Each structure stands twice: as C-alpha cells, then as structure tokens.
Amino acid sequence: MLSHDMKPVVFASVAALEPPSSTMKEAYILPQDDAERRRLDEQYVMFKHFLDRDTTVLPESINPEDLHCVLDVAAGSMAWSVDVASLPQIRPRLSPSTPLSKRIEIYASDITGAKFPPQDVIDALHIKTFLHDVTQPFPAALHAKFDLVNMRMLLYALSREGWIQALRNVRQILKPGGKLLMFEPNAAVFLPSDIDAAMQNHAEELPVRLDNSWVGALNNAFIENTRINGHLTNLSKELPALILSSGLTLSAQTTHHIPLGPLCRTVRGVHGRSMASEEGSTIRAFAAVVEAITAVALRDGHLRGIDGERVCGEEGRRRLVRELSCMFDEVGIFKVCLEVVAQRPLVSE
Ligand SMILES: C[S@@+](CC[C@H](N)C(=O)[O-])C[C@H]1O[C@@H](n2cnc3c(N)ncnc32)[C@H](O)[C@@H]1O
C-alpha cells in the first residue's frame, strides 16, 4: 500500500503522461495534506446530502448505464470518483474481466496524489490515476475518450486564462455528446438577510458585503485572496459564458444557496432534505478554509479585521480567526454554488 505522500501509480494505458509542468503559472492556495483530504471527503458528503443524491450521486440527466469512460479532473481526495465507482450499477462493470461492451473505466487526475486515498482503495475499484495540470493539454491518447468528466471546486486554483485553457482541454477529451459536470462556489459568503433582501428586490445578483462586519471581514479575505492570486471570484456568473466560449453547450445550470454552520438546523437542501446532520462537518470545513485563507491573506498583506483595519502579525490573525469563528458558530452563513452540466456538441462546429 502506498502512503498518501507517495506518487500515485501511473497506469500502463497513460504511462506516457508527463507529470505536471514545474513551470505552472496557476497559484493553488489550499493545503495539500491529510487534513485537507479529510475536509474534502466531508465536504463532498455534505454537498451530496444537500443535493439529495445519496443513492444517485449523479444528476438525473446522467444515466450511469450509459457511461463507459469517466474522468475525475482535479480529483483531490477522489471522493467523487470513489463514490461513482461504488455505485451498484457501476462497480461490477469495473473489473477488467467484464466484457468490453459492458465495461466502464474510471480515471482520476490531479496535480498531486497527496490527497488520494490509500492505493488499496484505488486498486479495489480499478480506478486509474495520473498526475496532470488541467491547464495543459491532455495527451492525445485521451482525446475524445470520455463520456463524462467531473471537474469541481477549482475556485482557488484557476485564473481566467486557466479556466479558458482547462475548459478547452476538457472539451478535447470528451467524446462528441460527452458531458462535463461542474460544481463551483463563489468566493463571497452571505447572511440569510442578504439573500432575503435580494429576493424581495428581485435583484439579479446578491450584494456582496465588504463593510465593517464579520461577514465583510470574511469576504475581504476570500475575495482579495482570489483577486491577488488572479482567480475569478464570481464563478456562478462567469462560468456559463466561459463554458459556452470553449465550444461546449450548457445542458443544465442551477445555483444553490448552501447553509453552513447553525443554518443547517433550519435551512433544507434540495427536495426538502434536512441538513441538521451536516452542522458539525460544515463548521469544521469552514474553520479549515478560514485558517488557510487568512494565512495567505496575512502573507500577502491584505488581511483586515472586523473594524476594517489592516491585521499585521500572526497574533492578530489568530484573534481575528477566533472572532470570526465565534460569529460563524452563532449565526452561520450561506455559500453560493453553481452546478453545471455541459456537453460537447455531437457535431463539432
Ligand atoms: C478544493 S480541491 C477539490 C478537489 C475535488 N475536486 C473535490 O471537489 O473535492 C481542488 C483540487 O484541485 C487540484 N488542482 C489545483 N490546481 C490544479 C490544476 N491546475 N490542474 C489539476 N488539478 C489542480 C488541487 O490539487 C486540489 O486537489
């Protein structure tokens, strides 16, 4: 069994793949360790729970029976690929002894295998892993190969140019008619009152709080970080146009307001699903992201306190994190996420 920090196995079929370029221009700002792997696993379960996909995993428009080749790009802890591979309609078809007409292959890639599950888990499900930077073209052997590509949670990884390259590269590996599944958050977070006010005013966009309040301080850290690192802050607005300009079509797009912290007690998920059991995991996940993002903000010199004053030094950052956690644990916040199903046209223009 490989330990988590060892390189993932590169399977024979993709042995020609180059490891990610060492001259990568995109700045990924979240941690690459075991704690982050656990956070990603918990976050995946929380989203699945919110979307009421405990048994289906995939959106209704995707029939697992129709899938023969699937890739999880920027797979992180591989929570999605492991879950798909474990579906009763999929698992028996993964064995290499399955007749070709019925067989399904599942691949997972990332710039690092540091958060992949233990190798025996990967092997038991016959998942093929490889290292790849999605802003670089995939090898020709993978072009037009996949019925379904999953690519999610790259908010803190890609610039506008990075998204353009990534979408172009993913389009190239989809079969004509193949689908791309995406799930991306916006950088900003919202209070329930922000969402209520926007709905009452029929506002097209939620107003982003950047005032002297705890949510303003959080948004300052999240949004300034994404800006400084060249990342896009408002993906629910920007992604659809980027997807269309990459030559993919949009089959479905849904914006979700996901409750975090104590809001899980009162706000329900899709189909009225209770979120009460997710309060603890959302508190842990939120604390980990605030820790990581405020550390980067301090390093880059743009961390501001609830009073709007610049925070200098680790002690000030820790105090701010404690204040933010206190407010968050009491009130909770909403995260806005966009779920998209895009498709490579059957006939290329
Ligand atoms: C927030 S994690 C999300 C992981 C997984 N998709 C999920 O939803 O749990 C983002 C992942 O993207 C990977 N990543 C960052 N930049 C990348 C790039 N340019 N190409 C491929 N993967 C990248 C990171 O290593 C990390 O595993």
The ligand as a MOL file (V3000), in Angstrom:
LIG
                    3D

  0  0  0     0  0            999 V3000
M  V30 BEGIN CTAB
M  V30 COUNTS 27 29 0 0 0
M  V30 BEGIN ATOM
M  V30 1 C -10.5560 22.2220 -3.4590 0
M  V30 2 S -9.8100 20.8030 -4.1360 0 CHG=1
M  V30 3 C -11.2250 19.9750 -4.8530 0
M  V30 4 C -10.9930 18.5050 -5.0290 0
M  V30 5 C -12.1980 17.7380 -5.5600 0
M  V30 6 N -12.4890 18.1100 -6.9230 0
M  V30 7 C -13.3830 17.9520 -4.6710 0
M  V30 8 O -14.3820 18.5270 -5.1190 0
M  V30 9 O -13.3280 17.5240 -3.5080 0 CHG=-1
M  V30 10 C -9.0140 21.3800 -5.6060 0
M  V30 11 C -8.0930 20.3300 -6.2180 0
M  V30 12 O -7.6030 20.8500 -7.4580 0
M  V30 13 C -6.2500 20.4550 -7.5940 0
M  V30 14 N -5.6460 21.3860 -8.5540 0
M  V30 15 C -5.2490 22.6510 -8.3260 0
M  V30 16 N -4.7930 23.2160 -9.4720 0
M  V30 17 C -4.9190 22.2660 -10.4380 0
M  V30 18 C -4.5990 22.2250 -11.8240 0
M  V30 19 N -4.0780 23.2900 -12.4390 0
M  V30 20 N -4.8340 21.0800 -12.5160 0
M  V30 21 C -5.3540 19.9950 -11.8840 0
M  V30 22 N -5.6820 19.9820 -10.5770 0
M  V30 23 C -5.4600 21.1000 -9.8650 0
M  V30 24 C -5.6890 20.5360 -6.1940 0
M  V30 25 O -4.5240 19.7710 -6.0300 0
M  V30 26 C -6.8780 20.0120 -5.3830 0
M  V30 27 O -6.7920 18.6260 -5.2040 0
M  V30 END ATOM
M  V30 BEGIN BOND
M  V30 1 1 1 2
M  V30 2 1 2 3
M  V30 3 1 2 10
M  V30 4 1 3 4
M  V30 5 1 4 5
M  V30 6 1 5 6
M  V30 7 1 5 7
M  V30 8 2 7 8
M  V30 9 1 7 9
M  V30 10 1 10 11
M  V30 11 1 11 12
M  V30 12 1 11 26
M  V30 13 1 12 13
M  V30 14 1 13 14
M  V30 15 1 13 24
M  V30 16 1 14 15
M  V30 17 1 14 23
M  V30 18 2 15 16
M  V30 19 1 16 17
M  V30 20 1 17 18
M  V30 21 2 17 23
M  V30 22 1 18 19
M  V30 23 2 18 20
M  V30 24 1 20 21
M  V30 25 2 21 22
M  V30 26 1 22 23
M  V30 27 1 24 25
M  V30 28 1 24 26
M  V30 29 1 26 27
M  V30 END BOND
M  V30 END CTAB
M  END
